[in-house]
Amino acid sequence: MPEKDTNQTQPEFQTLSIRLSPEGFSFATYHPADASRIYFQHTAVNVQRSMAANVKGFLSQTPELNVIYHQTNILIHTLRYTTVPLELFEDEQMEMLFYQNVPKQNNEIVLCNILGNSNVVVLFSIDKLTHVFLSEHFPCARFFATVSPQIEYFTKENRQRQTQQIYANIHADNMEVFCFSNGRLQLANTYPISTNEDRSYYLLNIWKQLDYDTEKDELHLTGLTKEELHGQISFLRQFIRKIFIINNPQAELQQSSDTSLETIPFDIQSLFICE
């Protein structure tokens, strides 16, 4: 009898995580039992084409996306999401709850992520045709809003803490903000802003609205280069004493991975940890 192939570098032993954003598409492959085996690739999108057209081209032109993986995750980076306490969520009310908080759009489908550690449900939308292409190409894929694994990761980080924290993941055109008090999520929102001045304004305004302590409570930042973050921090330290740069969730793997973790979006890394 032929020997069974136990080469765990093969795709059937690996997890594929795809991230779709207006800023570009990317994907990472890794082995859940040995996450030092990470491969990451980023692809620019044609801003003149629709999301569905870009996705169709991405799938057809990327060889790594045309093999079968042990698990496939698809992360959607979107501002069109809302959170609902788990105890108030019912499947049949999903669209109603979503459109109570998010303006209605045509040709979209509403999906949900039930976050067991956080006791929160994230409702989010995706273009219908994009969803069709992805579901046909990856019949068993799991869909996530990019905020979902981050909420789960920060919930675990805050479980034993008695203080209050704001976590901000800064992107080129928006900023995701997560606020926790005594280990419980208070706020999750994404702001369409792109300058240090606007980021500082929103963070300080949130801090004031939630009545956080400027000496005791904490602000954690990620998403920019360390040089850019230090510039943001130097201004904010005039108002908030405890400001930190968030370490990569899998920073301990840096020495054994061929891929720099700095290049992998924080939400994909959070999904590595929270799966």
C-alpha positions in Angstrom: 0.0 0.0 0.0 1.3 3.5 -0.7 2.2 5.5 2.4 -0.1 8.2 3.5 1.3 11.7 2.8 1.9 13.4 6.1 3.6 16.4 4.7 1.8 19.1 6.7 3.1 21.9 4.4 0.4 20.7 1.9 -2.7 22.9 1.6 -5.1 20.2 3.0 -3.4 20.6 6.4 -3.4 24.5 6.3 -5.8 27.3 6.9 -6.4 30.0 4.3 -7.5 33.5 5.5 -8.5 36.0 2.9 -9.0 39.7 3.7 -11.1 41.9 1.4 -10.8 45.7 1.8 -11.2 48.7 -0.5 -7.5 49.3 0.2 -6.6 46.0 -1.3 -7.0 42.2 -1.0 -4.6 39.9 0.8 -4.4 36.4 2.1 -2.4 34.3 4.6 -1.9 30.6 4.8 -0.7 28.9 7.9 -0.7 25.6 9.8 -2.8 25.8 13.0 -0.4 23.4 14.8 2.6 25.3 13.7 1.8 29.0 13.0 5.5 29.7 12.3 4.6 28.4 8.8 3.0 31.6 7.6 2.8 32.9 4.0 1.2 36.3 3.3 0.5 38.1 0.1 -1.1 41.5 -0.7 -2.7 42.5 -4.0 -3.8 46.0 -5.1 -7.4 46.5 -6.4 -8.6 48.4 -9.4 -10.6 51.2 -7.8 -12.5 51.7 -11.1 -14.0 48.3 -10.9 -16.7 46.9 -8.5 -15.8 44.8 -5.5 -17.4 41.7 -7.2 -15.3 42.3 -10.4 -12.1 42.7 -8.4 -12.9 39.6 -6.4 -13.6 37.5 -9.5 -10.2 38.5 -11.0 -8.4 37.9 -7.6 -9.8 34.4 -7.5 -8.9 33.5 -11.1 -5.5 35.1 -11.1 -4.1 33.8 -7.8 -2.9 30.2 -7.9 -2.8 29.8 -4.1 -6.6 30.4 -4.0 -7.4 27.5 -6.4 -6.5 24.6 -4.2 -8.4 23.0 -1.3 -7.4 24.0 2.3 -8.4 22.4 5.6 -10.2 25.6 6.5 -11.0 28.9 4.6 -11.8 32.1 6.4 -12.9 35.3 4.6 -12.6 38.6 6.4 -14.5 41.6 5.2 -13.1 45.0 6.1 -16.2 47.2 6.2 -17.7 50.2 8.1 -21.1 48.6 7.6 -21.5 46.6 10.8 -23.1 46.9 14.2 -22.9 45.0 17.5 -25.8 43.4 19.4 -25.7 41.9 22.9 -25.9 38.1 22.5 -28.9 37.9 24.8 -30.9 40.2 22.5 -30.1 38.5 19.3 -32.5 36.3 17.3 -31.7 35.0 13.8 -35.0 36.0 12.3 -34.5 39.6 13.4 -31.0 39.9 12.0 -31.8 42.2 9.1 -34.1 44.3 11.2 -31.5 44.8 13.9 -28.8 45.6 11.3 -30.8 48.3 9.4 -31.9 49.9 12.7 -28.3 50.9 13.0 -26.9 51.0 9.5 -28.4 52.8 6.5 -30.0 50.4 4.0 -28.3 49.6 0.7 -29.5 47.5 -2.2 -27.9 44.3 -3.4 -26.2 43.3 -0.1 -26.6 40.3 2.2 -26.4 40.6 6.0 -24.3 38.1 7.9 -23.5 37.6 11.5 -20.6 36.5 13.8 -21.6 35.2 17.2 -18.7 35.9 19.6 -18.9 33.4 22.5 -16.1 35.0 24.6 -17.5 38.5 24.2 -21.2 37.6 24.5 -21.7 39.9 21.4 -23.0 39.4 17.9 -21.5 41.4 15.1 -23.9 42.0 12.2 -22.3 43.0 8.9 -23.1 43.2 5.2 -21.4 42.1 2.0 -22.3 42.8 -1.7 -24.5 40.0 -2.9 -22.6 39.2 -6.1 -19.3 39.2 -4.2 -20.8 36.7 -1.7 -22.0 34.5 -4.6 -18.5 34.4 -6.2 -16.8 33.6 -2.9 -19.4 31.0 -1.8 -19.2 29.2 -5.1 -15.4 29.2 -5.0 -15.2 28.3 -1.3 -18.4 26.3 -0.4 -17.3 25.8 3.2 -15.8 29.2 3.9 -16.5 31.1 7.1 -17.2 34.8 6.7 -16.1 37.4 9.3 -16.2 41.1 9.7 -12.6 42.2 10.4 -13.7 43.6 13.8 -14.9 40.3 15.0 -11.6 38.5 15.7 -10.2 41.7 17.2 -13.1 42.0 19.7 -12.5 38.3 20.7 -8.8 38.9 21.0 -9.1 42.1 23.1 -11.8 40.4 25.3 -9.3 37.7 26.2 -6.6 40.3 26.9 -8.9 42.2 29.2 -10.5 39.3 31.1 -8.4 39.8 34.3 -8.0 43.6 34.1 -9.7 46.0 36.4 -9.0 49.2 34.5 -10.6 50.6 31.3 -8.9 50.5 27.9 -9.3 51.9 24.4 -7.8 49.9 21.5 -7.4 51.6 18.2 -6.4 49.9 14.9 -5.4 52.6 12.5 -5.7 52.2 8.7 -5.0 54.6 5.9 -8.6 55.7 5.5 -10.3 54.7 8.8 -9.7 53.8 12.4 -11.3 50.9 14.3 -11.9 51.6 18.0 -12.7 49.1 20.8 -13.4 50.2 24.3 -13.4 47.9 27.3 -14.4 48.4 31.0 -13.5 45.7 33.5 -13.2 43.1 30.7 -16.5 43.9 28.9 -16.9 45.6 25.5 -18.4 49.1 25.8 -18.0 50.3 22.3 -16.9 49.1 18.8 -16.9 51.5 16.0 -15.0 52.4 12.8 -14.4 56.1 11.9 -13.7 57.2 8.3 -10.7 59.4 9.1 -7.2 59.6 7.7 -5.2 62.3 9.5 -3.4 62.3 12.9 -5.4 65.4 13.9 -8.7 63.7 13.3 -7.6 60.5 15.0 -6.6 62.4 18.1 -9.8 64.3 18.1 -12.0 61.2 17.9 -9.9 59.3 20.5 -9.9 62.2 23.0 -13.7 62.7 22.4 -14.4 59.0 23.1 -12.2 59.2 26.2 -14.2 62.1 27.5 -17.6 60.7 26.7 -16.8 57.4 28.5 -15.3 59.3 31.4 -12.0 57.4 31.4 -9.3 58.3 33.9 -6.4 60.2 32.2 -3.9 58.9 34.8 -5.0 55.3 35.3 -6.8 54.0 32.2 -5.0 53.0 29.0 -4.9 53.7 25.3 -3.4 51.0 23.0 -2.6 51.7 19.3 -1.6 49.6 16.3 -1.9 49.7 12.5 0.7 52.3 11.6 4.5 52.0 11.4 6.2 52.5 14.7 7.6 55.9 13.5 4.0 57.0 12.7 2.6 55.7 15.9 5.3 57.5 18.0 4.2 60.8 16.3 0.6 60.1 17.2 1.6 59.1 20.8 3.7 62.2 21.4 0.7 64.4 20.9 -1.8 62.3 22.8 0.5 62.0 25.8 -0.3 65.6 26.6 -3.8 64.3 27.6 -3.4 60.6 28.4 -0.6 59.2 30.6 -0.7 55.5 29.7 -0.4 54.9 26.0 1.1 51.7 24.5 1.8 50.2 21.1 0.0 46.9 20.7 2.4 44.0 20.2 1.7 41.5 17.4 -0.4 38.6 18.8 2.1 36.2 17.4 5.3 38.2 17.9 7.0 35.2 19.5 6.9 33.5 16.1 8.9 36.2 14.3 12.2 34.5 14.4 10.9 31.2 13.0 8.6 32.6 10.3 9.8 33.7 6.8 7.1 36.3 6.7 7.4 39.5 8.7 4.4 39.7 11.0 4.6 43.5 10.6 3.1 43.1 7.1 0.1 40.9 8.2 -3.0 42.9 9.2 -3.8 42.8 12.9 -7.3 41.3 12.3 -5.8 38.3 10.5 -3.3 37.8 13.3 -6.2 38.0 15.8 -8.0 35.3 13.9 -4.9 33.1 14.1 -5.1 33.3 17.9 -8.9 33.1 18.4 -9.8 30.2 16.1 
